[in-house]
Amino acid sequence: MKLEGASVAITGGASGLGLATARRLVKSGASVTLLDLSPTGAEAAAELGERARFVEADVTDAESFAAGLDVAEEAGGLRGVVHCAGAGRRMRVLEKDGTPGSLEDFEHVIRLNVTGSFNALRLGAERIARRDEVDGERGAIVLTASIAAYDGQIGQINYAAAKAAIVGMTLTAARDLSSRAIRVCTIAPGTIDTPLLGRLKPEVKAGLEASIPSPRRLGRPEEYAELAAHLLENGYVNGETIRLDGALRMAPR
């Protein structure tokens, strides 16, 4: 799909990977709608200029999320969704004191990451399917998993399960939506230098950088954004999950 003139909705668009993606897409001539719960969302959209708007929306709430996508639809007909919203919450199968891991924490992370991703797929595809085909496609959806889907560490049982589910959705969704000429791909980032990692102590951050084979540094949000833009644009990439991790394979802890 051509980014110039396209309308793209970005979940988690007020910061981190989402905001970097929004900047990249605006640079390519797209209109972006930032869907987020962040209080800085309106400020982020204003920074991006007249082709950006912010809607407060919860990806786990179908009504709220659908209303946000409708705003993106009104911006010129939705052609793409980049779904960056998601988070983890550390827990174990058994905690150190021997008590079972929190079912509430498990279900919270599954709902945010898996239900949120399914909402991005089904509600995004519903609107993209209304577009006319251009060069054999109507649009594309990019989801976000994590290398935790493959290399889940101790304390990530809920997060690893959720991100593995997103990887599992990808090919099935691409096949499911092929009759509508909508592509689906997923990015599985490693350690990306987002505001979340910015809270780490310098020595911890340095240790993370040293564990990455090449390049020996944290990933940059702009690198995620470049890949997301490419996946939207490249009409022959479909049903793929691509690791973005500098060849990192996570240790058990």
C-alpha positions as a Markdown table, in Angstrom:
| # | Residue | x | y | z |
|---|---|---|---|---|
| 1 | Met | 0.0 | 0.0 | 0.0 |
| 2 | Lys | 1.1 | 3.5 | -0.6 |
| 3 | Leu | 1.7 | 5.5 | 2.5 |
| 4 | Glu | 1.2 | 8.9 | 0.9 |
| 5 | Gly | -2.4 | 10.0 | 1.5 |
| 6 | Ala | -3.2 | 6.8 | 3.5 |
| 7 | Ser | -5.0 | 7.0 | 6.9 |
| 8 | Val | -3.3 | 4.8 | 9.5 |
| 9 | Ala | -4.4 | 4.2 | 13.1 |
| 10 | Ile | -1.7 | 3.6 | 15.6 |
| 11 | Thr | -2.4 | 2.1 | 19.1 |
| 12 | Gly | -0.1 | 3.2 | 21.9 |
| 13 | Gly | 0.7 | 6.1 | 19.6 |
| 14 | Ala | 1.4 | 8.7 | 22.2 |
| 15 | Ser | 4.9 | 7.4 | 23.1 |
| 16 | Gly | 7.6 | 4.8 | 22.5 |
| 17 | Leu | 7.2 | 2.6 | 19.4 |
| 18 | Gly | 3.8 | 4.0 | 18.5 |
| 19 | Leu | 5.0 | 7.6 | 18.5 |
| 20 | Ala | 8.1 | 6.8 | 16.5 |
| 21 | Thr | 5.9 | 5.0 | 14.0 |
| 22 | Ala | 3.6 | 8.0 | 13.7 |
| 23 | Arg | 6.5 | 10.3 | 13.0 |
| 24 | Arg | 7.8 | 7.9 | 10.3 |
| 25 | Leu | 4.4 | 7.6 | 8.6 |
| 26 | Val | 3.7 | 11.3 | 8.7 |
| 27 | Lys | 7.1 | 11.9 | 7.1 |
| 28 | Ser | 5.9 | 9.6 | 4.3 |
| 29 | Gly | 2.7 | 11.6 | 3.7 |
| 30 | Ala | 0.3 | 9.5 | 5.7 |
| 31 | Ser | -2.4 | 10.7 | 8.0 |
| 32 | Val | -2.2 | 9.2 | 11.5 |
| 33 | Thr | -4.7 | 8.7 | 14.4 |
| 34 | Leu | -3.0 | 8.1 | 17.7 |
| 35 | Leu | -5.2 | 5.8 | 19.9 |
| 36 | Asp | -4.0 | 5.8 | 23.5 |
| 37 | Leu | -5.0 | 6.4 | 27.1 |
| 38 | Ser | -2.0 | 8.6 | 27.7 |
| 39 | Pro | -2.6 | 12.2 | 29.0 |
| 40 | Thr | 0.2 | 13.3 | 26.6 |
| 41 | Gly | -1.7 | 12.1 | 23.5 |
| 42 | Ala | -3.1 | 15.4 | 22.4 |
| 43 | Glu | 0.4 | 17.0 | 22.8 |
| 44 | Ala | 2.0 | 14.2 | 20.8 |
| 45 | Ala | -0.5 | 14.7 | 18.0 |
| 46 | Ala | 0.0 | 18.5 | 18.0 |
| 47 | Glu | 3.8 | 17.9 | 17.6 |
| 48 | Leu | 3.2 | 15.8 | 14.5 |
| 49 | Gly | 1.2 | 18.5 | 12.7 |
| 50 | Glu | -2.1 | 18.8 | 10.8 |
| 51 | Arg | -2.1 | 15.2 | 9.5 |
| 52 | Ala | -2.2 | 13.8 | 13.1 |
| 53 | Arg | -5.0 | 13.5 | 15.6 |
| 54 | Phe | -5.4 | 11.9 | 19.0 |
| 55 | Val | -8.3 | 9.9 | 20.3 |
| 56 | Glu | -8.5 | 8.5 | 23.9 |
| 57 | Ala | -9.3 | 4.9 | 23.4 |
| 58 | Asp | -8.9 | 1.6 | 25.2 |
| 59 | Val | -7.9 | -1.3 | 23.0 |
| 60 | Thr | -9.6 | -3.8 | 25.3 |
| 61 | Asp | -12.9 | -2.0 | 25.2 |
| 62 | Ala | -14.6 | -2.6 | 21.8 |
| 63 | Glu | -16.8 | 0.4 | 21.9 |
| 64 | Ser | -14.0 | 2.8 | 22.8 |
| 65 | Phe | -11.6 | 1.4 | 20.3 |
| 66 | Ala | -14.2 | 1.3 | 17.5 |
| 67 | Ala | -14.9 | 5.0 | 18.1 |
| 68 | Gly | -11.2 | 5.8 | 17.8 |
| 69 | Leu | -11.0 | 3.8 | 14.5 |
| 70 | Asp | -14.0 | 5.7 | 13.2 |
| 71 | Val | -12.0 | 9.0 | 13.6 |
| 72 | Ala | -9.2 | 7.4 | 11.5 |
| 73 | Glu | -11.8 | 6.4 | 9.0 |
| 74 | Glu | -13.1 | 9.9 | 8.7 |
| 75 | Ala | -9.5 | 11.1 | 8.0 |
| 76 | Gly | -9.7 | 9.7 | 4.5 |
| 77 | Gly | -10.6 | 6.0 | 4.8 |
| 78 | Leu | -8.6 | 3.6 | 6.9 |
| 79 | Arg | -5.9 | 1.7 | 5.1 |
| 80 | Gly | -3.6 | 0.6 | 7.9 |
| 81 | Val | -3.4 | -0.3 | 11.6 |
| 82 | Val | -0.2 | -0.5 | 13.6 |
| 83 | His | -0.9 | -2.0 | 16.9 |
| 84 | Cys | 1.7 | -1.1 | 19.5 |
| 85 | Ala | -0.3 | -1.0 | 22.7 |
| 86 | Gly | 0.5 | -3.7 | 25.2 |
| 87 | Ala | 2.4 | -4.3 | 28.5 |
| 88 | Gly | 3.5 | -7.0 | 30.9 |
| 89 | Arg | 3.3 | -7.6 | 34.7 |
| 90 | Arg | 5.9 | -9.8 | 36.3 |
| 91 | Met | 4.6 | -13.0 | 37.8 |
| 92 | Arg | 5.6 | -16.7 | 38.2 |
| 93 | Val | 3.8 | -20.0 | 38.1 |
| 94 | Leu | 4.7 | -20.3 | 41.8 |
| 95 | Glu | 5.9 | -17.2 | 43.7 |
| 96 | Lys | 9.0 | -17.4 | 45.8 |
| 97 | Asp | 7.0 | -18.1 | 49.0 |
| 98 | Gly | 5.3 | -21.1 | 47.2 |
| 99 | Thr | 1.9 | -19.4 | 46.6 |
| 100 | Pro | 0.4 | -19.9 | 43.1 |
| 101 | Gly | 0.9 | -17.0 | 40.7 |
| 102 | Ser | -1.9 | -14.5 | 40.5 |
| 103 | Leu | -4.7 | -15.4 | 38.2 |
| 104 | Glu | -5.7 | -11.7 | 38.1 |
| 105 | Asp | -2.2 | -10.7 | 36.9 |
| 106 | Phe | -2.3 | -13.5 | 34.3 |
| 107 | Glu | -5.7 | -12.5 | 32.9 |
| 108 | His | -4.9 | -8.8 | 32.9 |
| 109 | Val | -1.9 | -9.3 | 30.7 |
| 110 | Ile | -3.7 | -11.7 | 28.4 |
| 111 | Arg | -6.6 | -9.3 | 28.0 |
| 112 | Leu | -4.5 | -6.3 | 27.3 |
| 113 | Asn | -2.2 | -8.0 | 24.8 |
| 114 | Val | -4.3 | -10.8 | 23.2 |
| 115 | Thr | -7.8 | -9.3 | 23.4 |
| 116 | Gly | -6.4 | -5.9 | 22.4 |
| 117 | Ser | -4.7 | -7.5 | 19.4 |
| 118 | Phe | -7.8 | -9.3 | 18.3 |
| 119 | Asn | -9.8 | -6.0 | 18.5 |
| 120 | Ala | -7.1 | -4.4 | 16.4 |
| 121 | Leu | -7.5 | -7.2 | 13.8 |
| 122 | Arg | -11.3 | -7.5 | 13.7 |
| 123 | Leu | -12.3 | -3.8 | 14.1 |
| 124 | Gly | -9.4 | -2.6 | 11.9 |
| 125 | Ala | -10.2 | -5.1 | 9.2 |
| 126 | Glu | -13.9 | -4.3 | 9.2 |
| 127 | Arg | -13.0 | -0.7 | 8.2 |
| 128 | Ile | -10.2 | -1.5 | 5.8 |
| 129 | Ala | -12.4 | -4.0 | 4.0 |
| 130 | Arg | -14.6 | -1.0 | 2.9 |
| 131 | Arg | -11.8 | 0.4 | 0.8 |
| 132 | Asp | -11.4 | -0.2 | -2.9 |
| 133 | Glu | -8.5 | -2.5 | -3.9 |
| 134 | Val | -5.4 | -0.7 | -5.1 |
| 135 | Asp | -2.7 | -2.8 | -6.7 |
| 136 | Gly | -4.4 | -5.9 | -5.4 |
| 137 | Glu | -4.8 | -4.9 | -1.8 |
| 138 | Arg | -7.0 | -2.9 | 0.5 |
| 139 | Gly | -4.6 | -2.3 | 3.3 |
| 140 | Ala | -2.5 | -3.9 | 6.0 |
| 141 | Ile | -2.3 | -4.5 | 9.8 |
| 142 | Val | 0.9 | -4.7 | 11.8 |
| 143 | Leu | 0.8 | -6.3 | 15.2 |
| 144 | Thr | 3.4 | -6.2 | 17.9 |
| 145 | Ala | 4.6 | -9.4 | 19.8 |
| 146 | Ser | 8.0 | -9.8 | 21.5 |
| 147 | Ile | 10.9 | -12.1 | 21.5 |
| 148 | Ala | 9.4 | -13.2 | 24.8 |
| 149 | Ala | 7.1 | -15.3 | 22.7 |
| 150 | Tyr | 10.1 | -17.5 | 21.9 |
| 151 | Asp | 12.5 | -16.8 | 24.8 |
| 152 | Gly | 10.2 | -16.1 | 27.8 |
| 153 | Gln | 12.2 | -15.5 | 30.9 |
| 154 | Ile | 11.5 | -16.3 | 34.6 |
| 155 | Gly | 8.7 | -14.0 | 35.7 |
| 156 | Gln | 7.2 | -13.7 | 32.3 |
| 157 | Ile | 4.7 | -16.5 | 32.1 |
| 158 | Asn | 1.8 | -14.2 | 31.4 |
| 159 | Tyr | 3.6 | -11.9 | 29.0 |
| 160 | Ala | 5.3 | -14.8 | 27.1 |
| 161 | Ala | 1.9 | -16.6 | 26.7 |
| 162 | Ala | 0.3 | -13.4 | 25.5 |
| 163 | Lys | 3.0 | -12.6 | 22.9 |
| 164 | Ala | 3.1 | -16.2 | 21.7 |
| 165 | Ala | -0.7 | -15.9 | 21.1 |
| 166 | Ile | -0.1 | -12.9 | 18.9 |
| 167 | Val | 2.6 | -14.8 | 16.9 |
| 168 | Gly | 0.0 | -17.6 | 16.6 |
| 169 | Met | -2.6 | -15.2 | 15.3 |
| 170 | Thr | -0.5 | -13.8 | 12.5 |
| 171 | Leu | -0.5 | -16.4 | 9.8 |
| 172 | Thr | -4.1 | -17.5 | 10.6 |
| 173 | Ala | -5.3 | -13.8 | 10.4 |
| 174 | Ala | -3.4 | -13.3 | 7.1 |
| 175 | Arg | -5.1 | -16.3 | 5.6 |
| 176 | Asp | -8.5 | -15.4 | 7.0 |
| 177 | Leu | -8.3 | -11.9 | 5.6 |
| 178 | Ser | -6.8 | -12.8 | 2.2 |
| 179 | Ser | -10.2 | -12.9 | 0.7 |
| 180 | Arg | -10.6 | -9.3 | 1.7 |
| 181 | Ala | -7.1 | -8.4 | 0.3 |
| 182 | Ile | -5.8 | -7.3 | 3.7 |
| 183 | Arg | -2.3 | -8.3 | 4.8 |
| 184 | Val | -1.3 | -9.1 | 8.4 |
| 185 | Cys | 2.3 | -9.1 | 9.8 |
| 186 | Thr | 3.8 | -9.0 | 13.2 |
| 187 | Ile | 7.0 | -7.5 | 14.6 |
| 188 | Ala | 8.6 | -9.2 | 17.6 |
| 189 | Pro | 11.0 | -6.6 | 19.2 |
| 190 | Gly | 13.8 | -7.4 | 21.5 |
| 191 | Thr | 15.2 | -4.8 | 23.9 |
| 192 | Ile | 14.2 | -1.5 | 22.5 |
| 193 | Asp | 15.2 | 1.8 | 24.1 |
| 194 | Thr | 11.7 | 3.0 | 25.0 |
| 195 | Pro | 10.8 | 5.2 | 28.1 |
| 196 | Leu | 10.1 | 1.9 | 30.0 |
| 197 | Leu | 13.7 | 0.9 | 29.7 |
| 198 | Gly | 14.8 | 4.4 | 30.5 |
| 199 | Arg | 13.8 | 3.7 | 34.2 |
| 200 | Leu | 16.5 | 1.1 | 34.5 |
| 201 | Lys | 19.7 | 1.7 | 36.4 |
| 202 | Pro | 22.7 | 2.5 | 34.1 |
| 203 | Glu | 24.5 | -0.7 | 35.0 |
| 204 | Val | 21.4 | -2.8 | 34.2 |
| 205 | Lys | 21.0 | -1.1 | 30.9 |
| 206 | Ala | 24.7 | -1.6 | 30.1 |
| 207 | Gly | 24.3 | -5.3 | 30.9 |
| 208 | Leu | 21.4 | -5.5 | 28.5 |
| 209 | Glu | 23.4 | -3.8 | 25.7 |
| 210 | Ala | 26.3 | -6.2 | 26.3 |
| 211 | Ser | 24.1 | -9.2 | 25.8 |
| 212 | Ile | 23.1 | -8.2 | 22.3 |
| 213 | Pro | 25.3 | -9.9 | 19.6 |
| 214 | Ser | 25.3 | -7.1 | 17.0 |
| 215 | Pro | 24.9 | -4.2 | 17.1 |
| 216 | Arg | 25.9 | -4.1 | 20.7 |
| 217 | Arg | 23.3 | -1.6 | 21.8 |
| 218 | Leu | 19.6 | -1.4 | 22.5 |
| 219 | Gly | 17.3 | -1.1 | 19.6 |
| 220 | Arg | 15.9 | 2.3 | 18.6 |
| 221 | Pro | 12.1 | 3.0 | 18.3 |
| 222 | Glu | 12.9 | 4.5 | 14.9 |
| 223 | Glu | 14.1 | 1.0 | 13.8 |
| 224 | Tyr | 10.8 | -0.4 | 14.8 |
| 225 | Ala | 9.1 | 2.4 | 12.9 |
| 226 | Glu | 11.1 | 1.7 | 9.7 |
| 227 | Leu | 10.1 | -1.9 | 9.8 |
| 228 | Ala | 6.5 | -1.1 | 10.5 |
| 229 | Ala | 6.4 | 1.3 | 7.5 |
| 230 | His | 8.1 | -1.3 | 5.3 |
| 231 | Leu | 5.5 | -3.9 | 6.3 |
| 232 | Leu | 2.7 | -1.6 | 5.4 |
| 233 | Glu | 4.3 | -0.7 | 2.1 |
| 234 | Asn | 5.6 | -4.1 | 0.9 |
| 235 | Gly | 2.6 | -5.9 | -0.7 |
| 236 | Tyr | 4.2 | -9.3 | -0.8 |
| 237 | Val | 5.1 | -9.6 | 2.9 |
| 238 | Asn | 2.2 | -11.3 | 4.5 |
| 239 | Gly | 1.6 | -13.7 | 7.4 |
| 240 | Glu | 5.1 | -13.2 | 8.8 |
| 241 | Thr | 6.5 | -12.5 | 12.3 |
| 242 | Ile | 9.8 | -10.7 | 12.1 |
| 243 | Arg | 12.2 | -10.6 | 15.1 |
| 244 | Leu | 13.8 | -7.2 | 15.6 |
| 245 | Asp | 16.5 | -8.0 | 18.2 |
| 246 | Gly | 20.1 | -7.8 | 16.9 |
| 247 | Ala | 20.2 | -11.6 | 17.0 |
| 248 | Leu | 19.5 | -11.7 | 20.8 |
| 249 | Arg | 18.3 | -14.9 | 22.4 |
| 250 | Met | 17.2 | -14.2 | 26.0 |
| 251 | Ala | 18.7 | -16.1 | 28.9 |
| 252 | Pro | 16.4 | -17.8 | 31.4 |
| 253 | Arg | 16.5 | -14.7 | 33.7 |
